[in-house]
Amino acid sequence: MDIEQKNKVNGLLAFYGDLLAKKQRAYLQYYCEDDFSIIEIAEEEQVSRQAVSDNLKKGCEALDHYEEVLALYHDSLQRQQLEENLLAYVGEHYGQDEKLKELISQMVNQEIN
């Protein structure tokens, strides 16, 4: 798995990680967040490399399925791009309007609950 794929899995884990089996989530976190190798995960969890590999594969498949159905990660990436475009436009055309910048910053940085 290359760095781009690991970043995507990390993003998907943020949205759907709680839906995975505990082992799948743990192994994906080891592999993608902590940058453990399959051998290191197997040693840490005292399981076979095949068990780790199977759980990583199944976990990725489940994350892809959830994303296919719900598209939360895709929507967040689109929102992020729109926010960047808005900030760039305001900076270019309304650079002196500090109140507008402040309001947009508040909107962009607000957490969705």
Long-range contacts (C-beta under 8 A, 24 or more apart in sequence): 1-31, 1-32, 6-31, 6-32, 8-73, 9-60, 9-63, 11-73, 11-76, 11-77, 12-63, 12-64, 12-66, 12-67, 12-73, 13-63, 14-73, 15-66, 15-67, 15-70, 15-72, 15-73, 15-76, 16-62, 16-63, 16-66, 16-67, 16-70, 16-72, 19-62, 19-66, 20-59, 20-62, 20-63, 21-55, 21-58, 21-59, 23-55, 24-55, 24-56, 24-58, 24-59, 24-62, 25-59, 27-52, 27-55, 27-56, 27-59, 28-56, 28-59, 28-60, 28-63, 31-56, 83-108
